[in-house]
Amino acid sequence: MRLPLVVATVCSERNRPSAQTIETLAAAEIELVQHDDAATSLLAMGRARPDLVVVPTDVRGVDLIEYVEAVRHADLPVIVGLADASDNAVAVAALDHGARSILALPFGPRELESEARLAVPNPAPRTTLHAGPLTMDLLSHRVSVDGRDVYLSAREFHLLQLLLAADRVVSADELAELASGLPEASVQGIRVMIGRIRRKLEGTGPLATPVLETVRGVGYRITR
């Protein structure tokens, strides 16, 4: 079984993946994370390391070669997306500065999947999960929201992990079944635990960050 990959890409005029491309990649176990500009993408790498980075030659607000060097300095593989044939020289120069390959834009899901699997043939199992401001470290059993530590019991941690892994709306009945080995795993117990987790994640005050959402009549999901 292939391990999932996380590919970060900077959007541009020629690099704006369609919903169908994102869906096809997801079916191939590749999560495509889009950033609106290069600076945002570089900052995001400090919090959630992707397995691979794709940067287009028409990236705005930063020198392409400097961006490639910054990504390689972070020890991440990077692919250059060729936005126009006239950009071929700078794309080739990016190869000399550490880029792994050149991919014509707009890329199709199969082309990106092929390049990604070549660039990251043996991805390490992910031990940190992210969703919006929420970070969950599976090894240290630490949870934080916008950098604020959140203290969860072992049961609450496990339930939150189930919700994060699902990446969709999950009913209380389904959560009770998934968490059947836990105390309080009845449907009512799950609802009580969800309430406790939500209060801990969102904190207090007018600037509290919404993290765990209730979809009325359906179930619960993590805000992303």
BALO-986040 format. One record per residue: x, y, z of N, C-alpha, C in turn. Coordinates in nm, 3 decimals. Layout:
BEGIN
((X; Y; Z); (X; Y; Z); (X; Y; Z)),
...
REM end
This chain:
BEGIN
((0.084; -0.120; 0.000); (0.000; 0.000; 0.000); (0.088; 0.125; 0.000)),
((0.057; 0.222; -0.087); (0.134; 0.345; -0.094); (0.100; 0.436; 0.023)),
((0.204; 0.498; 0.078); (0.180; 0.595; 0.184); (0.133; 0.726; 0.120)),
((0.046; 0.800; 0.188); (-0.001; 0.928; 0.132); (0.110; 1.031; 0.126)),
((0.098; 1.120; 0.030); (0.194; 1.229; 0.012); (0.121; 1.362; 0.030)),
((0.193; 1.461; 0.080); (0.142; 1.598; 0.086); (0.228; 1.683; -0.006)),
((0.167; 1.741; -0.108); (0.238; 1.824; -0.205); (0.189; 1.968; -0.189)),
((0.282; 2.059; -0.162); (0.248; 2.202; -0.150); (0.282; 2.271; -0.281)),
((0.194; 2.360; -0.325); (0.220; 2.432; -0.450); (0.182; 2.578; -0.435)),
((0.257; 2.664; -0.503); (0.226; 2.807; -0.504); (0.140; 2.836; -0.626)),
((0.025; 2.897; -0.604); (-0.065; 2.927; -0.716); (-0.016; 3.050; -0.793)),
((-0.051; 3.052; -0.920); (-0.015; 3.164; -1.007); (-0.115; 3.167; -1.121)),
((-0.091; 3.253; -1.218); (-0.185; 3.263; -1.331); (-0.199; 3.130; -1.403)),
((-0.088; 3.056; -1.419); (-0.092; 2.927; -1.490); (-0.101; 2.808; -1.396)),
((-0.085; 2.831; -1.269); (-0.084; 2.720; -1.174); (-0.197; 2.736; -1.074)),
((-0.318; 2.701; -1.115); (-0.436; 2.705; -1.031); (-0.512; 2.575; -1.053)),
((-0.476; 2.469; -0.979); (-0.535; 2.336; -1.002); (-0.687; 2.337; -0.991)),
((-0.751; 2.262; -1.078); (-0.896; 2.253; -1.076); (-0.943; 2.161; -0.964)),
((-1.072; 2.172; -0.933); (-1.130; 2.085; -0.830); (-1.118; 1.939; -0.872)),
((-1.131; 1.911; -1.000); (-1.120; 1.773; -1.049); (-0.978; 1.720; -1.031)),
((-0.878; 1.807; -1.057); (-0.739; 1.766; -1.036); (-0.714; 1.732; -0.890)),
((-0.763; 1.818; -0.801); (-0.744; 1.795; -0.657); (-0.812; 1.666; -0.614)),
((-0.932; 1.641; -0.666); (-1.006; 1.519; -0.631); (-0.936; 1.394; -0.683)),
((-0.884; 1.400; -0.805); (-0.814; 1.284; -0.863); (-0.686; 1.255; -0.786)),
((-0.614; 1.359; -0.748); (-0.493; 1.339; -0.668); (-0.525; 1.280; -0.532)),
((-0.634; 1.326; -0.471); (-0.674; 1.274; -0.340); (-0.703; 1.124; -0.349)),
((-0.765; 1.082; -0.460); (-0.794; 0.940; -0.479); (-0.666; 0.860; -0.495)),
((-0.558; 0.926; -0.537); (-0.428; 0.861; -0.551); (-0.342; 0.878; -0.425)),
((-0.405; 0.918; -0.315); (-0.335; 0.936; -0.187); (-0.235; 1.051; -0.191)),
((-0.270; 1.157; -0.265); (-0.185; 1.276; -0.269); (-0.270; 1.397; -0.232)),
((-0.234; 1.461; -0.122); (-0.305; 1.582; -0.078); (-0.234; 1.704; -0.135)),
((-0.308; 1.785; -0.211); (-0.250; 1.904; -0.271); (-0.286; 2.026; -0.186)),
((-0.184; 2.089; -0.128); (-0.204; 2.208; -0.044); (-0.164; 2.330; -0.126)),
((-0.257; 2.424; -0.144); (-0.231; 2.540; -0.228); (-0.203; 2.664; -0.143)),
((-0.105; 2.742; -0.187); (-0.072; 2.869; -0.122); (-0.084; 2.980; -0.225)),
((-0.135; 3.094; -0.183); (-0.159; 3.204; -0.276); (-0.033; 3.278; -0.316)),
((0.072; 3.269; -0.234); (0.197; 3.337; -0.269); (0.314; 3.262; -0.208)),
((0.433; 3.298; -0.255); (0.554; 3.226; -0.214); (0.586; 3.246; -0.067)),
((0.567; 3.368; -0.016); (0.598; 3.396; 0.124); (0.512; 3.310; 0.216)),
((0.383; 3.301; 0.185); (0.293; 3.219; 0.267); (0.336; 3.073; 0.265)),
((0.376; 3.025; 0.149); (0.415; 2.884; 0.139); (0.540; 2.855; 0.221)),
((0.637; 2.947; 0.220); (0.759; 2.927; 0.297); (0.731; 2.929; 0.447)),
((0.641; 3.019; 0.490); (0.605; 3.024; 0.631); (0.533; 2.896; 0.673)),
((0.446; 2.845; 0.585); (0.369; 2.725; 0.618); (0.459; 2.604; 0.634)),
((0.571; 2.601; 0.560); (0.662; 2.486; 0.569); (0.722; 2.472; 0.708)),
((0.731; 2.584; 0.780); (0.785; 2.577; 0.915); (0.691; 2.508; 1.011)),
((0.560; 2.512; 0.981); (0.461; 2.451; 1.071); (0.422; 2.311; 1.026)),
((0.410; 2.293; 0.896); (0.365; 2.163; 0.845); (0.448; 2.128; 0.722)),
((0.547; 2.043; 0.741); (0.638; 2.009; 0.631); (0.566; 1.921; 0.529)),
((0.559; 1.966; 0.403); (0.505; 1.880; 0.297); (0.612; 1.779; 0.256)),
((0.572; 1.683; 0.173); (0.669; 1.587; 0.120); (0.738; 1.640; -0.004)),
((0.672; 1.735; -0.073); (0.722; 1.786; -0.200); (0.664; 1.925; -0.223)),
((0.739; 2.010; -0.293); (0.693; 2.145; -0.325); (0.696; 2.164; -0.477)),
((0.590; 2.225; -0.531); (0.585; 2.261; -0.673); (0.574; 2.412; -0.683)),
((0.668; 2.476; -0.754); (0.666; 2.621; -0.769); (0.665; 2.655; -0.918)),
((0.575; 2.743; -0.962); (0.570; 2.778; -1.104); (0.673; 2.884; -1.139)),
((0.713; 2.887; -1.266); (0.810; 2.987; -1.309); (0.750; 3.127; -1.308)),
((0.618; 3.138; -1.309); (0.557; 3.271; -1.304); (0.517; 3.308; -1.161)),
((0.585; 3.251; -1.062); (0.559; 3.284; -0.922); (0.584; 3.433; -0.901)),
((0.498; 3.498; -0.822); (0.507; 3.642; -0.803); (0.570; 3.676; -0.667)),
((0.639; 3.789; -0.662); (0.686; 3.843; -0.535); (0.814; 3.783; -0.482)),
((0.878; 3.694; -0.557); (1.002; 3.633; -0.512); (1.081; 3.585; -0.633)),
((1.212; 3.585; -0.620); (1.296; 3.532; -0.725); (1.287; 3.379; -0.724)),
((1.262; 3.319; -0.840); (1.241; 3.174; -0.848); (1.361; 3.098; -0.792)),
((1.482; 3.138; -0.830); (1.602; 3.066; -0.785); (1.617; 3.076; -0.633)),
((1.590; 3.195; -0.577); (1.599; 3.211; -0.432); (1.496; 3.124; -0.361)),
((1.378; 3.113; -0.421); (1.274; 3.028; -0.361); (1.318; 2.882; -0.362)),
((1.368; 2.835; -0.475); (1.415; 2.697; -0.486); (1.525; 2.669; -0.383)),
((1.618; 2.762; -0.369); (1.727; 2.744; -0.273); (1.674; 2.738; -0.130)),
((1.572; 2.820; -0.099); (1.514; 2.819; 0.036); (1.447; 2.685; 0.066)),
((1.376; 2.631; -0.033); (1.310; 2.502; -0.013); (1.413; 2.391; 0.002)),
((1.517; 2.394; -0.079); (1.621; 2.292; -0.068); (1.698; 2.305; 0.063)),
((1.712; 2.429; 0.113); (1.776; 2.449; 0.242); (1.695; 2.383; 0.353)),
((1.563; 2.376; 0.334); (1.476; 2.308; 0.429); (1.476; 2.157; 0.407)),
((1.559; 2.111; 0.315); (1.575; 1.968; 0.285); (1.446; 1.906; 0.230)),
((1.377; 1.983; 0.144); (1.256; 1.934; 0.078); (1.279; 1.930; -0.072)),
((1.229; 1.826; -0.141); (1.240; 1.823; -0.287); (1.146; 1.925; -0.350)),
((1.188; 1.984; -0.460); (1.106; 2.086; -0.526); (1.104; 2.060; -0.676)),
((0.987; 2.075; -0.737); (0.967; 2.064; -0.881); (0.928; 2.201; -0.933)),
((0.981; 2.239; -1.049); (0.949; 2.367; -1.111); (0.841; 2.345; -1.217)),
((0.733; 2.424; -1.207); (0.628; 2.420; -1.307); (0.655; 2.522; -1.416)),
((0.667; 2.477; -1.540); (0.699; 2.565; -1.653); (0.571; 2.633; -1.701)),
((0.559; 2.764; -1.674); (0.438; 2.837; -1.710); (0.434; 2.875; -1.857)),
((0.551; 2.897; -1.916); (0.558; 2.940; -2.056); (0.692; 2.896; -2.114)),
((0.694; 2.867; -2.243); (0.818; 2.821; -2.306); (0.931; 2.922; -2.291)),
((0.895; 3.052; -2.281); (0.998; 3.156; -2.267); (1.067; 3.149; -2.131)),
((1.007; 3.073; -2.036); (1.067; 3.059; -1.903); (1.163; 2.941; -1.895)),
((1.191; 2.878; -2.008); (1.273; 2.756; -2.006); (1.412; 2.779; -1.945)),
((1.472; 2.893; -1.975); (1.608; 2.919; -1.926); (1.612; 2.926; -1.774)),
((1.516; 2.997; -1.713); (1.516; 3.009; -1.568); (1.479; 2.876; -1.503)),
((1.395; 2.797; -1.572); (1.359; 2.665; -1.520); (1.481; 2.574; -1.517)),
((1.561; 2.577; -1.624); (1.683; 2.498; -1.629); (1.782; 2.546; -1.523)),
((1.790; 2.678; -1.503); (1.878; 2.731; -1.400); (1.836; 2.681; -1.262)),
((1.703; 2.667; -1.242); (1.652; 2.616; -1.114); (1.700; 2.473; -1.089)),
((1.714; 2.394; -1.197); (1.767; 2.259; -1.183); (1.910; 2.263; -1.129)),
((1.987; 2.360; -1.177); (2.126; 2.374; -1.130); (2.132; 2.414; -0.983)),
((2.021; 2.470; -0.931); (2.019; 2.515; -0.792); (1.941; 2.419; -0.702)),
((1.914; 2.298; -0.753); (1.857; 2.197; -0.665); (1.719; 2.148; -0.698)),
((1.650; 2.211; -0.795); (1.518; 2.161; -0.832); (1.530; 2.020; -0.890)),
((1.432; 1.936; -0.865); (1.442; 1.796; -0.908); (1.405; 1.777; -1.054)),
((1.301; 1.846; -1.099); (1.256; 1.828; -1.238); (1.171; 1.946; -1.279)),
((1.131; 1.947; -1.408); (1.046; 2.051; -1.464); (0.916; 1.986; -1.512)),
((0.804; 2.048; -1.477); (0.673; 1.995; -1.512); (0.595; 2.103; -1.585)),
((0.544; 2.072; -1.704); (0.468; 2.171; -1.782); (0.338; 2.206; -1.711)),
((0.301; 2.335; -1.715); (0.177; 2.382; -1.656); (0.075; 2.414; -1.765)),
((-0.055; 2.401; -1.735); (-0.108; 2.348; -1.610); (-0.087; 2.196; -1.603)),
((-0.046; 2.144; -1.488); (-0.018; 2.002; -1.479); (-0.148; 1.922; -1.464)),
((-0.145; 1.800; -1.516); (-0.256; 1.708; -1.496); (-0.227; 1.623; -1.373)),
((-0.330; 1.564; -1.315); (-0.309; 1.486; -1.193); (-0.217; 1.366; -1.212)),
((-0.225; 1.300; -1.328); (-0.141; 1.183; -1.350); (0.006; 1.222; -1.363)),
((0.030; 1.337; -1.432); (0.169; 1.382; -1.447); (0.228; 1.418; -1.311)),
((0.151; 1.489; -1.228); (0.202; 1.526; -1.097); (0.221; 1.403; -1.009)),
((0.128; 1.310; -1.015); (0.141; 1.188; -0.935); (0.269; 1.114; -0.972)),
((0.296; 1.100; -1.102); (0.416; 1.031; -1.147); (0.542; 1.100; -1.097)),
((0.548; 1.233; -1.112); (0.665; 1.308; -1.067); (0.680; 1.301; -0.915)),
((0.568; 1.310; -0.844); (0.573; 1.307; -0.698); (0.623; 1.174; -0.646)),
((0.577; 1.065; -0.706); (0.621; 0.932; -0.661); (0.769; 0.909; -0.693)),
((0.817; 0.969; -0.800); (0.959; 0.958; -0.831); (1.043; 1.042; -0.734)),
((0.992; 1.160; -0.700); (1.065; 1.250; -0.613); (1.067; 1.201; -0.468)),
((0.957; 1.137; -0.426); (0.946; 1.089; -0.287); (0.905; 0.941; -0.292)),
((0.997; 0.852; -0.327); (0.959; 0.710; -0.344); (0.923; 0.641; -0.214)),
((0.981; 0.684; -0.102); (0.955; 0.618; 0.026); (0.924; 0.722; 0.133)),
((0.805; 0.780; 0.129); (0.772; 0.883; 0.228); (0.767; 0.824; 0.369)),
((0.814; 0.902; 0.465); (0.809; 0.857; 0.604); (0.665; 0.866; 0.655)),
((0.623; 0.773; 0.740); (0.489; 0.784; 0.798); (0.475; 0.916; 0.872)),
((0.362; 0.982; 0.855); (0.342; 1.114; 0.914); (0.304; 1.099; 1.062)),
((0.376; 1.169; 1.146); (0.351; 1.164; 1.290); (0.286; 1.292; 1.341)),
((0.267; 1.388; 1.252); (0.201; 1.513; 1.291); (0.085; 1.540; 1.197)),
((-0.032; 1.568; 1.253); (-0.151; 1.598; 1.175); (-0.184; 1.746; 1.189)),
((-0.231; 1.807; 1.078); (-0.264; 1.949; 1.079); (-0.401; 1.970; 1.016)),
((-0.474; 2.066; 1.070); (-0.601; 2.109; 1.011); (-0.622; 2.253; 1.052)),
((-0.603; 2.347; 0.957); (-0.615; 2.488; 0.992); (-0.520; 2.523; 1.105)),
((-0.570; 2.581; 1.214); (-0.482; 2.619; 1.325); (-0.447; 2.504; 1.418)),
((-0.506; 2.387; 1.394); (-0.489; 2.272; 1.483); (-0.368; 2.187; 1.442)),
((-0.282; 2.155; 1.539); (-0.168; 2.066; 1.518); (-0.173; 1.955; 1.621)),
((-0.154; 1.831; 1.575); (-0.160; 1.715; 1.663); (-0.035; 1.631; 1.642)),
((0.047; 1.617; 1.744); (0.169; 1.536; 1.739); (0.138; 1.399; 1.797)),
((0.140; 1.296; 1.711); (0.100; 1.163; 1.753); (0.205; 1.096; 1.842)),
((0.330; 1.139; 1.830); (0.436; 1.077; 1.911); (0.438; 1.132; 2.053)),
((0.430; 1.264; 2.064); (0.436; 1.324; 2.197); (0.299; 1.341; 2.261)),
((0.192; 1.309; 2.184); (0.053; 1.326; 2.232); (0.029; 1.472; 2.273)),
((0.081; 1.565; 2.191); (0.059; 1.706; 2.216); (-0.035; 1.763; 2.111)),
((-0.121; 1.854; 2.157); (-0.216; 1.921; 2.068); (-0.202; 2.071; 2.091)),
((-0.206; 2.148; 1.981); (-0.202; 2.293; 1.994); (-0.295; 2.356; 1.892)),
((-0.344; 2.475; 1.925); (-0.429; 2.554; 1.836); (-0.368; 2.693; 1.828)),
((-0.324; 2.731; 1.707); (-0.256; 2.859; 1.687); (-0.139; 2.875; 1.784)),
((-0.068; 2.764; 1.811); (0.048; 2.769; 1.899); (0.015; 2.757; 2.047)),
((-0.114; 2.758; 2.081); (-0.156; 2.744; 2.222); (-0.173; 2.597; 2.256)),
((-0.101; 2.549; 2.357); (-0.111; 2.409; 2.397); (-0.249; 2.379; 2.453)),
((-0.301; 2.262; 2.413); (-0.432; 2.216; 2.459); (-0.411; 2.081; 2.528)),
((-0.458; 2.068; 2.649); (-0.435; 1.946; 2.726); (-0.560; 1.857; 2.719)),
((-0.544; 1.742; 2.651); (-0.653; 1.646; 2.634); (-0.621; 1.517; 2.709)),
((-0.726; 1.451; 2.758); (-0.706; 1.319; 2.816); (-0.675; 1.220; 2.704)),
((-0.630; 1.100; 2.739); (-0.598; 0.999; 2.638); (-0.721; 0.967; 2.554)),
((-0.839; 0.960; 2.618); (-0.962; 0.930; 2.544); (-0.998; 1.044; 2.450)),
((-0.984; 1.168; 2.496); (-1.014; 1.283; 2.411); (-0.916; 1.291; 2.294)),
((-0.790; 1.262; 2.320); (-0.688; 1.264; 2.215); (-0.723; 1.163; 2.107)),
((-0.762; 1.043; 2.147); (-0.795; 0.937; 2.051); (-0.917; 0.976; 1.968)),
((-1.017; 1.035; 2.031); (-1.137; 1.075; 1.959); (-1.106; 1.187; 1.859)),
((-1.025; 1.281; 1.901); (-0.986; 1.389; 1.809); (-0.906; 1.335; 1.691)),
((-0.820; 1.237; 1.716); (-0.743; 1.175; 1.609); (-0.834; 1.107; 1.508)),
((-0.940; 1.042; 1.556); (-1.037; 0.978; 1.466); (-1.104; 1.082; 1.376)),
((-1.140; 1.195; 1.433); (-1.204; 1.301; 1.354); (-1.108; 1.359; 1.251)),
((-0.983; 1.381; 1.290); (-0.884; 1.435; 1.197); (-0.857; 1.339; 1.082)),
((-0.846; 1.210; 1.115); (-0.816; 1.111; 1.012); (-0.931; 1.095; 0.914)),
((-1.054; 1.114; 0.962); (-1.171; 1.095; 0.876); (-1.179; 1.201; 0.767)),
((-1.142; 1.328; 0.800); (-1.142; 1.437; 0.703); (-1.280; 1.456; 0.638)),
((-1.386; 1.439; 0.718); (-1.523; 1.455; 0.670); (-1.615; 1.465; 0.791)),
((-1.743; 1.482; 0.765); (-1.841; 1.482; 0.874); (-1.860; 1.337; 0.922)),
((-1.851; 1.317; 1.054); (-1.866; 1.184; 1.113); (-1.977; 1.190; 1.217)),
((-2.071; 1.097; 1.210); (-2.182; 1.096; 1.304); (-2.137; 1.045; 1.441)),
((-2.217; 1.075; 1.544); (-2.187; 1.026; 1.678); (-2.194; 0.874; 1.682)),
((-2.287; 0.816; 1.606); (-2.298; 0.670; 1.601); (-2.172; 0.608; 1.543)),
((-2.119; 0.668; 1.434); (-1.998; 0.615; 1.371); (-1.877; 0.631; 1.463)),
((-1.870; 0.746; 1.531); (-1.760; 0.767; 1.625); (-1.766; 0.666; 1.740)),
((-1.886; 0.637; 1.786); (-1.902; 0.540; 1.894); (-1.853; 0.402; 1.850)),
((-1.879; 0.370; 1.722); (-1.834; 0.240; 1.670); (-1.682; 0.239; 1.653)),
((-1.626; 0.349; 1.601); (-1.481; 0.356; 1.581); (-1.406; 0.354; 1.714)),
((-1.468; 0.413; 1.816); (-1.402; 0.423; 1.947); (-1.456; 0.318; 2.044)),
((-1.500; 0.205; 1.991); (-1.568; 0.105; 2.074); (-1.484; 0.052; 2.188)),
((-1.350; 0.063; 2.178); (-1.264; 0.014; 2.286); (-1.247; 0.113; 2.399)),
((-1.302; 0.233; 2.384); (-1.283; 0.336; 2.486); (-1.399; 0.338; 2.585)),
((-1.371; 0.372; 2.712); (-1.481; 0.404; 2.803); (-1.557; 0.525; 2.748)),
((-1.680; 0.541; 2.782); (-1.765; 0.652; 2.734); (-1.790; 0.643; 2.584)),
((-1.781; 0.522; 2.527); (-1.794; 0.509; 2.382); (-1.939; 0.493; 2.337)),
((-2.036; 0.512; 2.427); (-2.175; 0.515; 2.383); (-2.198; 0.643; 2.304)),
((-2.307; 0.648; 2.230); (-2.338; 0.767; 2.150); (-2.348; 0.890; 2.240)),
((-2.416; 0.876; 2.352); (-2.429; 0.990; 2.443); (-2.294; 1.027; 2.503)),
((-2.212; 0.927; 2.536); (-2.079; 0.953; 2.590); (-1.992; 1.026; 2.489)),
((-2.004; 0.989; 2.361); (-1.928; 1.056; 2.256); (-1.969; 1.203; 2.247)),
((-2.098; 1.229; 2.255); (-2.145; 1.368; 2.246); (-2.091; 1.452; 2.362)),
((-2.089; 1.393; 2.481); (-2.035; 1.465; 2.597); (-1.886; 1.492; 2.578)),
((-1.813; 1.390; 2.528); (-1.669; 1.407; 2.507); (-1.640; 1.511; 2.400)),
((-1.721; 1.512; 2.294); (-1.704; 1.612; 2.188); (-1.719; 1.753; 2.245)),
((-1.817; 1.770; 2.333); (-1.837; 1.900; 2.396); (-1.715; 1.943; 2.476)),
((-1.655; 1.849; 2.550); (-1.536; 1.881; 2.629); (-1.419; 1.919; 2.537)),
((-1.401; 1.839; 2.431); (-1.292; 1.866; 2.338); (-1.309; 2.002; 2.273)),
((-1.431; 2.035; 2.232); (-1.455; 2.164; 2.166); (-1.420; 2.279; 2.259)),
((-1.463; 2.271; 2.384); (-1.434; 2.380; 2.478); (-1.284; 2.397; 2.499)),
((-1.211; 2.286; 2.504); (-1.066; 2.295; 2.522); (-0.996; 2.350; 2.398)),
((-1.042; 2.309; 2.280); (-0.978; 2.354; 2.156); (-1.003; 2.501; 2.129)),
((-1.124; 2.546; 2.157); (-1.161; 2.682; 2.119); (-1.126; 2.784; 2.225)),
((-1.096; 2.741; 2.348); (-1.058; 2.835; 2.451); (-1.171; 2.927; 2.487)),
((-1.136; 3.044; 2.536); (-1.238; 3.140; 2.579); (-1.208; 3.276; 2.521)),
((-1.307; 3.364; 2.530); (-1.287; 3.501; 2.485); (-1.337; 3.524; 2.344)),
((-1.346; 3.650; 2.303); (-1.401; 3.685; 2.171); (-1.317; 3.640; 2.054)),
((-1.188; 3.611; 2.076); (-1.100; 3.569; 1.967); (-1.082; 3.418; 1.962)),
((-1.167; 3.343; 2.033); (-1.157; 3.197; 2.034); (-1.167; 3.144; 1.891)),
((-1.081; 3.049; 1.856); (-1.075; 2.996; 1.719); (-1.169; 2.877; 1.704)),
((-1.268; 2.883; 1.611); (-1.355; 2.767; 1.588); (-1.277; 2.654; 1.522)),
((-1.277; 2.537; 1.583); (-1.197; 2.425; 1.533); (-1.284; 2.304; 1.505)),
((-1.374; 2.271; 1.596); (-1.457; 2.152; 1.583); (-1.601; 2.196; 1.557)),
((-1.653; 2.157; 1.443); (-1.784; 2.205; 1.398); (-1.891; 2.096; 1.410)),
((-2.007; 2.135; 1.457); (-2.123; 2.045; 1.459); (-2.209; 2.073; 1.336)),
((-2.233; 1.970; 1.256); (-2.323; 1.981; 1.141); (-2.457; 1.926; 1.187)),
((-2.551; 2.013; 1.208); (-2.677; 1.976; 1.272); (-2.747; 1.861; 1.199)),
((-2.781; 1.759; 1.276); (-2.852; 1.644; 1.221); (-2.764; 1.545; 1.148)),
((-2.632; 1.575; 1.140); (-2.542; 1.486; 1.066); (-2.430; 1.435; 1.156)),
((-2.350; 1.527; 1.214); (-2.238; 1.483; 1.297); (-2.138; 1.593; 1.321)),
((-2.011; 1.556; 1.322); (-1.904; 1.650; 1.358); (-1.791; 1.645; 1.255)),
((-1.720; 1.758; 1.243); (-1.602; 1.759; 1.157); (-1.504; 1.865; 1.208)),
((-1.377; 1.848; 1.170); (-1.274; 1.945; 1.204); (-1.272; 2.054; 1.099)),
((-1.273; 2.178; 1.142); (-1.265; 2.291; 1.049); (-1.125; 2.298; 0.990)),
((-1.116; 2.311; 0.857); (-0.986; 2.312; 0.789); (-0.967; 2.440; 0.710)),
REM end
